[in-house]
Every structure is written in structure tokens, then in C-alpha cells.
Amino acid sequence: MTKQAPKAASTSAEPRLRAALKWAGGKYSVLPKLLASFPDAPRLIEPFLGSAVVALNTNYSSYILSDNNPDLVAFYRHIKKEGHTFIKACESYFSESTNSREAYEKYREQYNRILLHGGSRRDRAMLLLYLSRHGFNGLYRVNSKGLYNVPHGRYARVKFPREELINLHKKFQKAELRHGDFEGTMRLAQPGDLVYCDPAYVPLSDTANFSAYTKMGFSIDDHRRLAETARELGQAGINVVISNHDTEVSRELYKDARIDAFTVQRNISRDANNRNRAPELLAFFGPVSKQRRRRRRE
């Protein structure tokens, strides 16, 4: 009997798992649409891991999960290796007394001081979780020196994500966690694999650019390199799916791909009245894209 490839995602009737980190641009709200588009595959590769919410809500046999943010990858590696020991240590940062602007700024300074002067990378990993949950809207933003500069989020209550961290620990037992540039991770893919890419989006306007994710940013040349790598992998029989804003720039970048356009709620702006629906797209490269095009012609 031929062994079936694992299903790409949870069914719509199953509850969606939330991420431990609050992360701007996370895909929780669009999981049903996103995961429904994923093909069956033996392995999922994510070179822009972010909050890991996509991997959490899939059921592949194995994973290669990567990000260019070294602190994010270090945080995930501690979760994978230490499990409950690390989770318990992280919980010490969550209390009524730590949910204030003064406490937040103290811990933000400590996080940056470890980068500048050295210190415990494990402490910095724990502080990353604290800053993510207490900072403004899940932003991870650094300046040209690599120093984290997100303001306090002013939340009345902040939940410690114990269950979410446990879910990550379990999922990561099937994952290789890597730190590095997206292209190197993508080129580890083999025919039959699925590569899902969620880069820093091209801006909808000149004032909407949140590419300062790491101090290197993510330039238009990086977007071109990503699109070219996706085309090459697609031609080699590897399915690649890319999320981005639906703009003229994106359409040009992915002109050789099948495009699925839709809209999503935008929640980043400080002004609640400016949180409108934004146009997004999924670009498909590889066998699945070709099969769907052929079915449409038929």
C-alpha cells in the first residue's frame, strides 16, 4: 500500500493554535485560507518563521524552520531543548508588577544591554518573549544599531502563554531550526517539499514600510531575489507559496506565478480608525500552480 503524504493543515472544524509571541503580520487570521491552499507534502520549509503560527497549525512529517533574526531563533531553540524548564523561567517575567511602562523600559534596556555588552543569551531569549507580549501590537523593530525600540503596549492585562509555549516545544521536536538568510534555507528543498515564504511585505504606501525587522531590513532587491529563487525551485518541481501585499510591485515580482488575491484586516496602525482591510495575495510556484492552471483551462 502506498503511504499517504501527511495532510497540510488542520481541518476547519479543529481549533486553531495561537502563537506564543505576539508578532506583527502573523498569519493567524488568514490560516483557513492559507492552509487550504497548501498541498500535501512530506516536509514544510519556512525561511521566514516569525511567530511560527503556520507550522503550529500544520501536520507535516518534518520541518525546516528558519529566520534571519538570531534572537528569535535562539528563543525557539531554548523552547525545543529545555521545554518546561525554560517555560517556567519565562513565567517569572509575567506578573502585575512587570506590566507597567517603567518595568517594560527596564527590561527593554536590559535586552539591548546584552546585545551591546554581552551577557546571557538565555536571558535575552526570555526577555524577547516578555517584550513581544508587552510591546506595542507585537512589533519587532530595531534601529540601525540593532537595538530594539518598540514602545510599551499599555495593556491592562498580559497573559502568560504557557499552553502556546508547550505547543511549540512539541512541534519543534520534528523541526530543524536554522538561523540565516532565506535563500540558503529555500535551497535545501527537494522535489515534493513545500516552501512557504512570509517576507516583510512590500509597502502599500511610502509611510507603511515595516521592513526594519532586523537591522539589515528587507529591500526590493531581496524581494526580487526571493521571487527568482521561488521560480527556480518551482521549475525544479518544488512547490513555493509566497504571501505579500497585492500591489503593482508584487504583481511584477510574481508575474510568472499563479496569483490568488484577497483582503485582510490591518491591525498595525495606532489609529483604530485607520485599521482598514488591506489587499493581499498568495503567489504559487511549482507543480500545484501548474496543475491548477491546467484544470482551469479544462
N, C-alpha and C positions, 0 to 999 in steps of 0.2 A: 504493500500500500504506500502510495506517495505521501510523504509528510507534508502537511499543510503549513504554509508560512503563517506566522502569528498575525493576528488582526492588528491593524494600525492603531486603533483607538478604542476607548470605551464606547459602549452604545449610548444612545441619547437618554436611555432610561436610568443609567448609572450616574451617581453623583460625581460632579467634577471636583478634583482635588485642588486646593488652593496652594499657592507658593508660600514658603516661609518668609521670603523677602518681599517687601513692597518694591515694585520695580516699574518705573515709568515705561510705558509701551508694552507692558506684559500682555500676553495673549489670552488671558482667562475669559474675557467677554466674547471672544470670537472662536473659542475652542470648538463648538459644534461644527461650524462651517469649515474651519481649518482642518480638523481631524477627519471629517467626512471626505476631504479631497485627497487624503494620504493613501497611497497604495499599500497592499501587503508587502512586507519586506522582511528579511532576516535581521536587519540591523538599521537603526536610525543614527544618523550623524548630524550633530548640531554644532556648527562653528561659532554661533553667537548665542551662547547658552542663556545669558540673562537670568531670569528668575527660575528657570528650569520647569516652568509650569507645563510646557508642551510634553517634555519627556515624562513628567509625572503622570500624565493622562494618556499614555500610550502603553502598549504591551508587546514590545519587540523582544527578541531573544537576547540582543545585546545592543550596546550603545557606545558611541564615541562622542563625548560631550566636551566642548572646548569654549574658551573665551579669551579675549585679549586683555582682560582685566585680571592681573595677578592676585589681587586681594580676594576677588570673587572666587577664583579657582581654589585658592588656599582655604577659604571658608568651606567650600564644598568638600575638599579633601579631608578636612578635620571631621566633618559630619560623617563621611564614608568610613573613616578609620576608627574614630572614637565612639560614634553613636551616642548612647545615653550619657556617657561621661561628659562629652562636650556639650550636649544639650543642657545638662544640669548646670554646667559652668556658665553657659549663656544666660540662663534664667536669673542669675544673680544681678544682671543689669536691668531687670524689669521689676519696678515697684512704683508705688505712688511718689516716692521721693525722687526717683530718677526721671519722672515725667514732668519736667519743667524746662524752661529755656536756659536757666543757669546750668542745670545738670547736663543738658544737651550740649551746650557750648564747651563745657569742661571736657566731656568725652570726645567731642569733635577735635578739640585741641590735642588731646591725648592720642587720638588716632593719627593725626598729622605729625605729631612729635616722633612717633615710632618710625614713620617714613623718613623723616629728616635726620634723626639721630640714632636710629637703631632701637631694638627692643624686641619683645616677644611677638612673633608673627601670629601665635595662637591668640594672644590678647587682641591684636589688631583684627583677627578674624571674628572674634566675639563682638568687638566694637562695631564691625560692619553690620551685623545683624541689628544691634541697638540703633545705629544711625538710620538704617533703612526703615525701621518701623516707626521711628520718632521724627524723621526728617520730613520736609515738605513734599507731599504727593509721590513719595517713592523715587524721587530723582536721585541719580548718582551722577554728580557733576564735579569736575575738578578744574583748577586753573592751570596755567601754563607750567607751573612748577609741580603739578601733580597733587596739589593739596585740595582736599575735599572742602567744598564751600557752600553746601546746601543749608538753607536756614531751617530753624526749628519748625515743625509742622503744627504745633499748638493743638494737639488732640486732647480731648477730655479724658479719654482712657486709651491705653495701648495694650492690646492683648499679646501675651507671650505665645508664640506659635509652636507649642510643643508637638501637637499632632502633625503639623506640617513638616517639622524637622525629622520626626520619626519616619514619615513617608519618604523623605529624601534619602535618609540612611538606607532604607530598604531598597529603593530604586537604584541607588548608586552601587549596590553590590553587583549589578550586571553591567556597570559602566566603566569605561576608561576615561578618566578626567585629565584633560590636557590644558596647558596654557600656551597660547601662541596665536599667530596670525591665521585668519580664516582660510587662506588658500592652502597652507600646508595641511590643515585638517581635512579640507574637502578632497584633496588628492589622495587621501587614504582610502577613499571609497572604492568599492568593487562593483561590477555589474550586479544588479539586483538590490543594492543598498538604496536607501532613501536619504537624501541630504536636505535638511530644512534650514533655510537661512532667514534670520530676522535681524538684518543690519540696522544701524542708525538710519532712520528714514531720510530721504531727500526732503527738504523743507517745502511746505505748502506756500510759504511766503518768506521774504527776506528776514522777518523777525521770528520765524518759527524753527530755527535751526538748533537742535539739542544734541549736536554731534560731539560735544565735549565730554564724552563718556569716559575716555581716558585722555591723558594729556596729548596723545597723538591725534585725537579726533578721527573722523571718517570722512575723507574728501571725495569729491566727484571722481577722481582718478581711482579711488578704492572701489567706488560703485561700478565703474567700468571694468575693473579687474575682476570683481565678483561676477558680473554678468558674463564676461568672457570665459571664466572658469566654469560657470554653470553650463554654458554652451558646449564646451569641450567635454564635460562629463556626460551631458545628455547625448552627445554623439557617440560616446563610448558605452551606452546602454545603462546609464545611471540616472535615476530619477532625482531631479532637483526641484524644490519648490522655494520661491523667494517671496517674502512679504515686503510691501512698501506702500508709500502713498501713491495714489493714482494721479500722476502729473504728466505733462508733456515730456519731461526729462526721463521719468520712469518708463514711459511708453517707448521712447527711443532706446533706452538701455536694453529693454526686453523685447525688441522688435521681432526677434526670432522665436519667441515663446508663445504659448497659449496663455491668454490673459483672462482672469476671472475678476471682475470688478464688483465692488460692494461699498457700503458705507458703515462707519463705526462711530460710536460716541467718543468724543475727545474730552479728556478729563484733566489735562495738564494745566490749563490756564488758571491763574489766581482769580480771575474774574469769572464767577459762576455763570454769568450771562453770556460769556464768550465760549462756553463749552458746547459747541455745536457738533453735528455729525460731520465726519471728515471722509473724503473718498480714499479708499484703499484698494489694493489689488493683490492677487496671487499670480505669480508668473511660473509656468510649468515648463520644464525642460526634460527631455528624455522619453523613454518608451510610453509612459502613461499619457503624455501630451500628444504623442503621435497617434495612439490608439483612439483617443477621444476625438481628435480631428477627423480620423477616418470614419468613425461612427457617425459624426455629424454629416459628412458628405453622403453616407449611405442613406 
